[in-house]
């Protein structure tokens, strides 16, 4: 695998992950909260707390596994 292929792959992965993150944030109130309330009987404040924690962990994962290696490759190849 060439460096340019790896850079393109990491860029696509970051873009797809951010699209998933945006969909997650948009679907929270309309889809996820009613589902969690039916399945787990959680309050709205607990659901908001869990959702924020999940979003933060997912965003940290995107930074660590997609963006940091992408930036490092871009720096090394320049």
C-alpha positions as CSV (number, residue, x, y, z in Angstrom):
1,X,0.0,0.0,0.0
2,X,1.4,3.3,-1.0
3,X,1.4,6.4,1.2
4,X,-1.0,8.3,-1.0
5,X,-3.5,5.3,-0.8
6,X,-3.2,5.3,3.0
7,X,-3.7,9.1,3.2
8,X,-6.8,8.8,1.0
9,X,-8.1,5.9,3.1
10,X,-7.7,7.8,6.3
11,X,-9.3,10.9,4.9
12,X,-12.3,8.8,3.7
13,X,-12.5,7.1,7.1
14,X,-12.5,10.4,8.9
15,X,-15.2,11.8,6.6
16,X,-17.5,8.7,7.0
17,X,-17.0,8.8,10.8
18,X,-17.9,12.5,11.0
19,X,-21.0,11.8,8.9
20,X,-22.0,9.0,11.4
21,X,-21.4,11.5,14.2
22,X,-23.6,14.1,12.7
23,X,-26.4,11.6,12.1
24,X,-26.0,10.4,15.7
25,X,-26.4,14.0,17.0
26,X,-29.4,14.6,14.7
27,X,-31.2,11.3,15.7
28,X,-30.7,11.7,19.4
29,X,-34.0,13.3,20.3
30,X,-36.3,11.8,17.6
31,X,-35.0,8.2,17.5
32,X,-32.6,7.3,20.3
33,X,-34.3,8.8,23.4
34,X,-37.7,7.2,22.8
35,X,-36.0,3.8,22.1
36,X,-33.9,4.1,25.2
37,X,-36.9,5.1,27.3
38,X,-38.9,2.0,26.1
39,X,-36.0,-0.4,26.4
40,X,-34.2,0.7,29.5
41,X,-36.6,3.1,31.4
42,X,-34.0,5.9,31.6
43,X,-34.9,9.5,32.4
44,X,-34.2,12.2,29.9
45,X,-31.3,13.6,31.9
46,X,-29.7,10.2,32.1
47,X,-30.2,9.6,28.4
48,X,-28.6,13.0,27.6
49,X,-25.7,12.2,29.8
50,X,-25.1,8.8,28.2
51,X,-25.5,10.3,24.8
52,X,-23.0,13.0,25.4
53,X,-20.5,10.5,26.8
54,X,-20.9,8.3,23.7
55,X,-20.5,11.2,21.4
56,X,-17.3,12.4,23.2
57,X,-15.8,8.9,23.2
58,X,-16.6,8.5,19.5
59,X,-15.1,11.9,18.7
60,X,-11.9,11.0,20.6
61,X,-11.7,7.7,18.7
62,X,-12.0,9.7,15.4
63,X,-9.2,12.0,16.5
64,X,-6.9,9.2,17.7
65,X,-7.4,6.6,14.9
66,X,-8.1,8.8,11.9
67,X,-7.0,12.4,12.1
68,X,-3.8,12.1,14.1
69,X,-2.3,9.4,11.7
70,X,-3.6,11.4,8.7
71,X,-1.8,14.6,9.9
72,X,1.3,12.6,10.7
73,X,1.4,11.1,7.2
74,X,0.8,14.5,5.7
75,X,3.7,16.0,7.7
76,X,6.1,13.1,6.8
77,X,5.3,13.2,3.1
78,X,5.8,16.9,2.7
